[in-house]
Amino acid sequence: MAKCIAKCDAFRPMALPDRNFVRRVDLTSLQLFVAVCELGSIGRAAEREFIAASAISKRLSDLEAALHTPLLYRHTRGVDLTPAGESLLHHARTVLYSLEKMQGELSEYADGVRGHVRVHANISAIVQYLPEDLGVFTREHEAIKIDLEEHLSSEVLRAVQEGAADLGICHAGQGSHELQTLPYRQDRLALVVPAGHALARKGTAAIDFVSTLDFDHVGLHTNSSIYVAMHQAATEAGRAVKLRIHVTGLDAMCRMIENGLGIGVMPLRAFELMKGGIASRLKSIALKDAWATRQIQLVARDFSTLPVAARTLVSHLRANADGPQALAA
């Protein structure tokens, strides 16, 4: 009974402001709390942060005691946020983001440009443009480390919004309304078919996407920007995409197409870079649709407050960018 009373007392609202609160809430605990929230599990957070799960659990319990309120609902599948936890997550991300900004400003006083830039990009950017652009950058700035991860465009935007990535490179679309964007590269989509396919034998240089809907398609993930554009175009025409198989990469798509499992839509330059091997037995046909020409964009919360290393990378990528150089909020 005494233990129960003590536990309940720990979560009672504070009658007066606690001046020692800042001293009892450390940054490491906030970082671990954010990690647990993002991954939905103490165990997965422990693996990512290279720390014992018991140590994270202890820090979270101390954090709840300091705040006098539960932050998480713990269950066998992981954790869910309480209303107080939702509020703390918002404030914790703001605090950690402000610290990153402070680090960026202070780093300007260091000799030379050093740093670590976390970049999330979609497959179109990674396959078509980033190998060359980042290769040149790393040779010119050997002291800057770049961590690059491939994700769907929607996931890239979320990572930038939540502070998991400094810079995003993707098709921003409508999901970027709370972020800043800069144009990077033009991305043109094409239809890829086997060399002996009926559409290839017609010898047409370009085709409307709707004309492909009589055939089976090999598609990327249903949340990918390419598939979303295909699905929307088909819906507007009152048709449906005959999606026979999903794949996770462009090489896999070409292999499926070569073996007669369907036709596919992919970035034209990515296909051209694969010339030889499988791609030599396939044919690309330009798409006439307006949505087939897309803008790959650089995405950040606020470009002006990025750390120096990240701003240096943005400047390098912008030097090679297609299109206007104006900032679009």
ABEGO torsion letter per residue (X at the ends): XAAAAAAAAAABBBABBBAAAAAABBAAAAAAAAAAAAAGBAAAAAAAAGBBAAAAAAAAAAAAAAAGBBABBBBAAEBBBBAAAAAAAAAAAAAAAAAAAAAAAAAAABBEBBEBBBBBBBAAAAAAAAAAAAAAAAAABAABBBBBBBBBAAAAAAAAAAGABABBBBBAEAAAAABBBBBABBBBBBBBBBAABAAAAAGBABBBAAAAAABBBBBBBAABAAAAAAAAAAAAAGBBBBBABBBABAAAAAAAAAAGAEBBBBBAAAAAAABEEAAAABBBBBBABAAABBBBBBBBABAAABBAAAAAAAAAAAAABBEBABBBX
